[in-house]
């Protein structure tokens, strides 16, 4: 069956030969031209409304606001004078001239973060280092030596000691602290420099690639500095302090040469601290020439107190070298144990007048020392530099 025979789909009353009324009307009436003419009339009418009413928004609600430009009001306070900038002044020269110390965490000139220390009215400034009067050249660089009239680095580079509490009252006791293991980890080094009171002495290991600059930044912040000397422990070489370790079985000349390398690494040091060394400090024949050399160069030697077998005090007494022995406060690296040892130092300071402590630059230790020292003077205890124990040890 074809579509012509499908009467169900064909409109009633129409045949294939009979066109519909709609088709006949479309054929007689030009629909396209009529629609185009109507659209043109609408556009012309809208343009006329806009032109004669001067309302480009076509009747939409709107408002006109007049804006006046006013001259800025004169400031009640005069503007600060411009800062003169010389073409050759470096950032560090500007910092020195202003008295503000900027500590860069990465040692660079444009760091992501800095710690700014603004000096107070009683800020202590250490003597410049190295002083040419106390310096001699060696194949490793500058080495400390005794100056004219017996002038020692121990005296010249030391931080001046306060004589009274901030309130002006005499202290009930004095405590000196030396923090060791600095110059290797930058985070720990910067935390120690910036978070701990300047009276805390900082000891640097000789191996850091930027250790001299780190020690210089510490001195700029007011900390006196010491150098750690790697010394042989009992389980050497399984437990190795590092290159240039002073050995118990080495000849004195060999140890003296290794000591020269170590001492050349830290400018402005007031003395040396053992790094490990339980075996060497327990053998007088090996320790004695080392302490003689340290003393002959105008330095002191501080025993960190970790090894119970150390004979440093006895040997130091024979050699006339300035030697002191500290109490290790973080042998047990727990917050409660460190706090307990700090309280014991306070008790010793009140009973004897002075106590000397040592600690390693662990994040926990730095945090406990920072907390402990905040209100130390309110308890009548004065914090003093560790060189005090060496200058009185004659």
Secondary structure, DSSP 8 states (H G I E B T S, - for coil): --GGG-TTSS-TT--TTS--HHHHHHHHS-HHHHHHHHHHHHHHHHHHHHHHHT-TTTT----------------SS---------TT--HHHHHHHHTEEEEETTSSSS-S-EEEEE--TT------SS-GGGEEEETTEEEE---GGG--HHHHSS-----S-TTS---SEEEEEEEEEESSSHHHHHHHHHHS-TTSEEEE-TT-TTHHHHHHHHHHTT--EEEEEEE--TTTTTS---TT-B-TTS-HHHHHHHHHHHHTTSTTEEEEEEEE-TTGGG-HHHHHHHHHHHHHTT-EEEE-S--TT--HHHHHHHHT--EEE-EES-SS-SHHHHHHHHHHHHHHHHHHSEEEEEEE--HHHHHHHHHHHHTTGGGTEEEE-THHHHHT--
